[in-house]
């Protein structure tokens, strides 16, 4: 059976939640493989809206298994709160349908406190993090001092592991003029949390291997987007994990052969939350219209998203980096009624044309977009479920995007409702 990885091809917020939910009906297992509760997915099912941060999107589908892989950093307090909230909406959550990797790193209260203190101290130079401790938790993971989910299964050793962690953190906090961590309080908090998390804990790599052997279809669910990747994004204005398709294997404990199809999600225009370069940003009436019609506010933070024209150069780069086999183009209906549309087909930097987004943050901030202008359409695309229902000029717009990014459109989304989707090529097809 085909296994599919879903990744964002822009700066996140591309509409992955709806597409993952749409695909999860065809999948048996849905896996989160990176990020933390700084990512937000909004699902609309039968008129009911579900807002998920850490739980895989498959959790709202009866009969599906949801796994949180080792590549995820987990705030156990936020996770249990999210589980309680989704249960109040009538969703069943138990170790029968949700499993968590024993190797996943925990986000502790000291991580979010440090995250917020750093952003405040940075002033105008802040990166624009959500302040939820994701970055500091990944730092501890890389430095080999993190507390992991599996450590909750060995409460007798937690004290020693906290002591080792605080050798670093208390020194750091002191240097920033902050109070040290209350070691005994943190230990008590983790001991209280353990029985709420341990029942869900498994060796996820093993569970996935078993699922593959019995022919299950697996959907690997990414968070954020390619241009927020720690290696390939607009560094340093990025997240602290790898968000690209290859991370699906690493972050879940599977070999690269487990991936059969990579589906990239991209809006029909471009948005970004927080600081950092944005070549096609429109700080004008166009950007305002896109933001209002697209209801562009962050699922997690509520911050308004910056909006601009579709950047084919950036998305083509994401196609190459991820090995994207097909894209899902979302929010086409937001462009309805616009007299003309622009697509970025190249950049100028220091008077020279270039065909990629450079790695240098200075160069990224100074590239100038080269646009191709297209005729818009007056007819509505909202709710279209067949290719034949689209205006000819909308089809022309889509075809140009396919040509420029060098990848076909596999799916087309025309509203937040899951069934308002045009399927061109089923990623799960064998």
C-alpha positions as CSV (number, residue, x, y, z in Angstrom):
1,X,0.0,0.0,0.0
2,X,1.2,3.5,-0.7
3,X,2.4,5.7,2.2
4,X,2.0,9.4,1.9
5,X,4.0,12.3,3.4
6,X,2.2,15.7,3.6
7,X,4.4,18.8,3.9
8,X,3.9,22.5,3.6
9,X,5.6,24.1,0.6
10,X,5.6,27.7,1.9
11,X,5.9,29.1,5.4
12,X,3.2,27.0,7.0
13,X,-0.5,27.7,7.3
14,X,-1.1,26.3,3.8
15,X,-4.2,24.4,4.8
16,X,-2.6,21.1,5.7
17,X,-5.2,20.3,8.3
18,X,-8.0,20.0,5.8
19,X,-6.0,18.0,3.3
20,X,-4.6,15.6,6.0
21,X,-8.1,15.1,7.3
22,X,-9.3,14.4,3.7
23,X,-6.5,11.9,3.2
24,X,-6.9,10.3,6.7
25,X,-10.2,8.8,5.6
26,X,-8.1,6.7,3.2
27,X,-5.3,6.0,5.7
28,X,-5.1,3.5,8.5
29,X,-2.4,5.3,10.6
30,X,-1.7,9.1,10.8
31,X,1.8,10.1,12.2
32,X,3.1,13.4,13.4
33,X,6.8,13.4,12.9
34,X,8.2,16.9,13.9
35,X,7.4,20.2,15.6
36,X,5.4,20.8,18.7
37,X,2.3,22.6,19.8
38,X,3.4,25.7,18.0
39,X,1.8,24.2,14.9
40,X,-2.0,24.5,14.4
41,X,-4.3,22.6,12.2
42,X,-8.0,23.5,11.7
43,X,-10.4,20.9,10.6
44,X,-14.0,21.5,9.6
45,X,-16.1,18.3,9.5
46,X,-19.8,18.3,9.1
47,X,-19.9,21.9,10.2
48,X,-17.9,21.2,13.4
49,X,-14.5,23.0,13.8
50,X,-11.6,21.2,15.5
51,X,-8.4,23.0,16.3
52,X,-5.5,20.7,16.8
53,X,-1.9,21.6,17.9
54,X,-0.1,18.4,18.8
55,X,-2.6,15.6,18.1
56,X,-2.5,14.1,14.6
57,X,-5.4,15.0,12.4
58,X,-6.5,11.4,12.2
59,X,-7.6,11.5,15.9
60,X,-11.0,12.9,14.8
61,X,-11.6,9.9,12.6
62,X,-13.1,6.7,14.2
63,X,-11.1,3.6,13.6
64,X,-7.8,5.4,12.7
65,X,-4.6,5.1,14.7
66,X,-2.7,8.3,15.6
67,X,0.9,8.2,16.4
68,X,3.2,11.0,17.8
69,X,6.7,10.2,16.6
70,X,10.1,10.7,18.2
71,X,10.8,13.8,16.1
72,X,8.1,15.7,18.0
73,X,8.7,17.8,21.1
74,X,5.8,17.3,23.6
75,X,4.5,19.7,26.2
76,X,2.6,17.1,28.3
77,X,0.5,19.7,30.0
78,X,-0.6,21.2,26.7
79,X,-1.2,17.7,25.3
80,X,-3.4,16.5,28.1
81,X,-5.4,19.8,27.9
82,X,-5.8,19.3,24.1
83,X,-7.0,15.7,24.7
84,X,-9.5,16.9,27.2
85,X,-10.8,19.6,24.9
86,X,-11.2,17.2,21.9
87,X,-13.0,14.7,24.2
88,X,-15.5,17.5,25.1
89,X,-16.3,17.7,21.3
90,X,-17.2,14.0,21.4
91,X,-13.9,12.5,20.1
92,X,-12.7,9.3,21.6
93,X,-9.0,9.5,22.7
94,X,-7.3,6.5,24.4
95,X,-4.3,4.3,24.1
96,X,-6.4,2.3,21.7
97,X,-6.1,5.1,19.0
98,X,-3.3,7.4,20.2
99,X,0.3,6.3,20.8
100,X,3.3,8.5,21.7
101,X,7.0,7.7,21.1
102,X,9.0,6.9,24.2
103,X,11.9,8.7,22.5
104,X,10.1,12.0,22.1
105,X,11.5,15.0,24.0
106,X,9.5,16.8,26.6
107,X,8.9,20.5,26.7
108,X,9.1,21.7,30.3
109,X,7.9,24.9,31.9
110,X,11.5,26.1,32.0
111,X,11.6,25.9,28.2
112,X,8.7,28.2,27.6
113,X,10.0,30.7,30.2
114,X,13.4,30.8,28.5
115,X,11.8,31.1,25.1
116,X,9.8,34.1,26.1
117,X,12.7,35.7,28.0
118,X,14.9,35.5,25.0
119,X,12.3,37.0,22.7
120,X,11.8,39.9,25.1
121,X,15.5,40.5,25.4
122,X,16.0,40.4,21.6
123,X,13.7,43.4,21.1
124,X,13.5,44.4,17.5
125,X,15.8,41.5,16.6
126,X,13.3,38.9,17.8
127,X,12.6,35.9,15.6
128,X,8.9,35.8,16.2
129,X,8.5,32.5,18.0
130,X,5.3,31.4,19.7
131,X,7.1,31.4,23.0
132,X,6.0,27.9,23.7
133,X,9.5,26.4,24.4
134,X,9.9,24.5,21.2
135,X,13.4,25.9,20.4
136,X,14.9,25.4,23.9
137,X,13.5,21.8,24.0
138,X,15.2,20.9,20.7
139,X,18.4,22.5,22.0
140,X,18.3,20.2,25.0
141,X,17.6,17.2,22.8
142,X,20.6,18.0,20.6
143,X,22.8,18.7,23.7
144,X,21.8,15.2,25.1
145,X,20.4,16.6,28.3
146,X,16.7,16.4,27.6
147,X,14.0,14.7,29.6
148,X,12.2,12.3,27.2
149,X,8.7,10.7,27.4
150,X,10.2,7.3,28.3
151,X,11.9,8.9,31.3
152,X,8.4,9.2,32.9
153,X,8.4,5.4,33.0
154,X,11.4,5.5,35.4
155,X,10.4,7.9,38.1
156,X,13.3,6.8,40.3
157,X,15.8,8.3,37.8
158,X,13.9,11.5,37.1
159,X,15.6,13.4,39.9
160,X,19.1,12.7,38.6
161,X,18.1,13.7,35.1
162,X,16.6,17.0,36.2
163,X,19.8,17.8,38.2
164,X,21.9,17.2,35.0
165,X,19.5,19.4,33.0
166,X,19.6,22.2,35.6
167,X,23.4,22.4,35.6
168,X,22.9,24.1,32.2
169,X,19.6,25.9,32.7
170,X,20.3,27.5,36.1
171,X,23.6,28.9,34.9
172,X,21.8,30.3,31.8
173,X,19.0,31.8,33.8
174,X,21.4,33.4,36.2
175,X,23.2,35.0,33.3
176,X,19.9,36.5,32.1
177,X,19.1,37.8,35.6
178,X,16.3,35.3,36.1
179,X,15.4,33.1,39.1
180,X,16.7,29.5,39.0
181,X,14.3,26.6,38.5
182,X,12.7,25.0,41.5
183,X,14.0,21.5,41.1
184,X,11.7,19.8,43.6
185,X,8.6,21.5,42.1
186,X,9.6,20.4,38.6
187,X,10.1,16.8,39.8
188,X,6.7,16.8,41.5
189,X,5.1,18.2,38.3
190,X,6.6,15.4,36.2
191,X,5.7,12.7,38.7
192,X,2.1,14.0,38.7
193,X,2.0,14.0,34.9
194,X,3.6,10.5,34.4
195,X,0.4,8.4,34.9
196,X,-1.4,10.6,32.4
197,X,1.2,10.1,29.6
198,X,2.7,6.7,30.3
199,X,-0.3,4.6,29.2
200,X,0.1,6.1,25.7
201,X,3.8,5.4,25.4
202,X,5.2,2.9,22.9
203,X,8.2,2.2,20.6
204,X,6.5,4.0,17.7
205,X,9.1,2.7,15.2
206,X,8.1,-0.8,16.1
207,X,4.3,0.0,15.9
208,X,4.8,1.5,12.4
209,X,6.9,-1.5,11.3
210,X,4.1,-3.8,12.3
211,X,1.5,-1.6,10.6
212,X,3.5,-1.6,7.3
213,X,3.9,-5.4,7.5
214,X,0.1,-5.9,7.7
215,X,-0.4,-3.6,4.7
216,X,-1.7,-0.5,6.5
217,X,-1.8,2.8,4.7
218,X,0.3,5.4,6.6
219,X,-0.1,9.1,6.4
220,X,2.9,11.1,7.7
221,X,1.7,14.6,8.8
222,X,4.1,17.5,8.8
223,X,3.8,20.8,10.6
224,X,4.8,24.3,9.6
225,X,6.3,24.6,6.1
226,X,9.5,24.0,4.1
227,X,10.6,27.6,4.3
228,X,10.6,27.3,8.1
229,X,13.0,24.3,8.0
230,X,16.0,24.7,10.2
231,X,18.4,23.8,7.3
232,X,16.5,24.9,4.2
233,X,14.3,27.7,5.4
234,X,14.8,31.5,5.7
235,X,17.3,31.1,8.6
236,X,17.3,32.4,11.3
237,X,13.6,33.1,10.9
238,X,12.7,29.4,11.1
239,X,11.5,26.8,13.4
240,X,13.9,24.5,15.4
241,X,13.2,21.3,13.5
242,X,13.4,19.9,10.0
243,X,10.0,20.3,8.4
244,X,10.9,18.6,5.0
245,X,9.7,15.2,3.8
246,X,12.8,13.4,4.7
247,X,12.2,14.1,8.3
248,X,9.1,11.9,8.1
249,X,11.4,8.8,8.1
250,X,13.8,10.1,10.8
251,X,11.1,11.5,13.0
252,X,9.1,8.3,13.1
253,X,11.8,5.7,13.0
254,X,11.2,4.4,9.5
255,X,13.6,4.0,6.6
256,X,13.2,6.3,3.5
257,X,11.7,3.4,1.7
258,X,8.6,3.8,3.8
259,X,7.7,6.9,1.8
260,X,5.9,6.4,-1.5
261,X,4.4,9.8,-2.3
262,X,5.2,13.3,-1.1
263,X,2.3,15.7,-1.3
264,X,3.2,19.4,-1.0
265,X,0.5,21.8,0.3
266,X,0.6,25.3,-1.1
267,X,-1.9,28.2,-1.1
268,X,-2.8,29.9,-4.4
269,X,-1.1,33.0,-2.9
270,X,1.5,33.3,-0.1
271,X,1.3,34.1,3.6
272,X,3.7,34.2,6.5
273,X,3.4,34.7,10.3
274,X,6.0,36.5,12.3
275,X,9.3,38.1,11.2
276,X,11.6,37.3,8.3
277,X,11.9,37.9,4.6
278,X,8.9,37.7,2.3
279,X,9.8,38.7,-1.3
280,X,6.2,38.9,-2.6
281,X,4.6,40.5,0.4
282,X,1.9,43.1,-0.4
283,X,1.6,45.7,2.3
284,X,-1.3,47.4,0.5
285,X,-4.9,46.9,-0.5
286,X,-4.0,43.6,-2.2
287,X,-2.5,42.1,0.9
288,X,-5.3,43.4,3.0
289,X,-7.9,41.9,0.7
290,X,-6.1,38.5,0.7
291,X,-6.0,38.6,4.5
292,X,-9.6,39.4,4.9
293,X,-11.0,37.0,2.3
294,X,-8.7,34.2,3.4
295,X,-9.3,34.9,7.1
296,X,-5.6,34.9,7.6
297,X,-5.0,34.6,11.3
298,X,-2.7,32.1,13.0
299,X,-4.5,29.1,14.4
300,X,-2.2,29.0,17.4
301,X,-1.3,32.7,18.1
302,X,-4.2,34.5,16.4
303,X,-1.6,36.8,14.8
304,X,-2.6,38.3,11.4
305,X,-0.6,36.7,8.6
306,X,1.3,38.7,6.2
307,X,0.0,38.2,2.6
308,X,1.3,38.4,-0.9
309,X,1.3,37.0,-4.4
310,X,2.2,33.4,-5.2
311,X,5.9,32.9,-5.2
312,X,6.7,30.1,-7.8
313,X,10.4,30.4,-7.2
314,X,10.1,29.5,-3.6
315,X,7.6,26.7,-4.1
316,X,9.7,25.2,-6.9
317,X,12.6,25.2,-4.4
318,X,10.4,23.4,-1.9
319,X,9.4,20.9,-4.6
320,X,13.1,20.0,-5.2
321,X,14.1,19.9,-1.6
322,X,11.2,17.6,-0.6
323,X,11.0,15.5,-3.7
324,X,7.4,16.5,-4.0
325,X,5.4,14.3,-6.4
326,X,2.3,16.4,-6.5
327,X,0.8,19.5,-4.8
328,X,-2.5,20.3,-3.2
329,X,-3.4,23.9,-4.2
330,X,-5.5,25.5,-1.5
331,X,-7.6,28.6,-1.1
332,X,-8.1,29.2,-4.8
333,X,-11.5,30.7,-4.0
334,X,-9.8,33.6,-2.1
335,X,-8.7,34.9,-5.5
336,X,-12.2,35.1,-6.9
337,X,-13.2,38.5,-8.2
338,X,-9.7,39.9,-8.5
339,X,-9.2,41.7,-11.8
340,X,-5.6,40.7,-12.2
341,X,-3.2,38.3,-10.5
342,X,0.6,38.2,-10.3
343,X,2.9,35.3,-9.9
344,X,6.6,35.6,-9.0
345,X,8.6,33.9,-11.7
346,X,12.1,34.9,-10.7
347,X,14.2,37.3,-8.5
348,X,16.6,40.1,-9.0
349,X,19.5,40.5,-6.7
350,X,22.1,43.2,-7.1
351,X,20.8,43.8,-10.6
352,X,21.1,40.1,-11.7
353,X,18.3,37.6,-12.2
354,X,18.4,34.5,-10.1
355,X,16.1,31.5,-10.0
356,X,16.3,30.4,-6.4
357,X,15.9,31.9,-2.9
358,X,19.5,32.2,-1.6
359,X,20.6,31.0,1.9
360,X,22.0,34.3,3.1
361,X,19.5,36.2,5.2
362,X,20.7,39.5,3.8
363,X,20.2,38.3,0.3
364,X,16.8,36.9,1.1
365,X,15.8,40.3,2.5
366,X,17.0,42.1,-0.6
367,X,15.7,40.0,-3.5
368,X,13.2,41.7,-5.8
369,X,10.4,39.6,-7.3
370,X,9.9,39.4,-11.0
371,X,6.2,39.1,-11.8
372,X,4.1,37.7,-14.6
373,X,0.6,39.3,-14.7
374,X,-2.5,37.2,-15.4
375,X,-6.1,38.0,-16.0
376,X,-8.3,37.2,-13.0
377,X,-11.8,35.7,-12.9
378,X,-15.2,37.0,-11.8
379,X,-17.0,33.6,-11.5
380,X,-16.9,31.9,-8.1
381,X,-14.7,28.8,-7.6
382,X,-15.8,28.4,-4.0
383,X,-17.1,24.9,-3.3
384,X,-16.1,23.5,-6.8
385,X,-15.6,19.8,-6.8
386,X,-14.9,19.1,-10.4
387,X,-12.3,20.5,-12.8
388,X,-15.1,21.4,-15.3
389,X,-16.7,23.8,-12.7
390,X,-13.6,26.1,-12.7
391,X,-13.5,29.3,-14.8
392,X,-11.1,29.0,-17.8
393,X,-8.9,31.8,-16.4
394,X,-8.6,29.9,-13.1
395,X,-7.5,26.8,-15.0
396,X,-4.9,28.9,-16.9
397,X,-3.6,30.2,-13.5
398,X,-3.3,26.7,-12.2
399,X,-1.5,25.4,-15.3
400,X,1.0,28.2,-15.1
401,X,1.7,27.4,-11.5
402,X,2.3,23.7,-12.4
403,X,4.7,24.7,-15.2
404,X,6.6,27.1,-13.0
405,X,7.0,24.9,-9.9
406,X,7.7,21.8,-12.0
407,X,5.1,19.6,-10.2
408,X,1.5,18.7,-11.0
409,X,-1.6,19.6,-9.1
410,X,-2.8,16.4,-7.5
411,X,-5.6,18.0,-5.4
412,X,-7.4,21.4,-5.4
413,X,-9.1,22.9,-2.4
414,X,-11.9,25.4,-2.9
415,X,-13.2,26.0,0.6
416,X,-12.5,24.9,4.2
417,X,-15.0,22.1,3.9
418,X,-13.3,18.8,3.4
419,X,-15.5,17.7,0.5
420,X,-14.9,20.9,-1.5
421,X,-11.9,19.2,-3.1
422,X,-11.0,18.4,-6.7
423,X,-9.1,15.2,-6.8
424,X,-6.8,14.9,-9.8
425,X,-4.5,12.2,-8.7
426,X,-5.0,10.1,-5.5
427,X,-1.7,10.1,-3.5
428,X,-2.7,6.7,-2.0
429,X,-3.2,5.0,-5.3
430,X,-0.8,2.0,-5.6
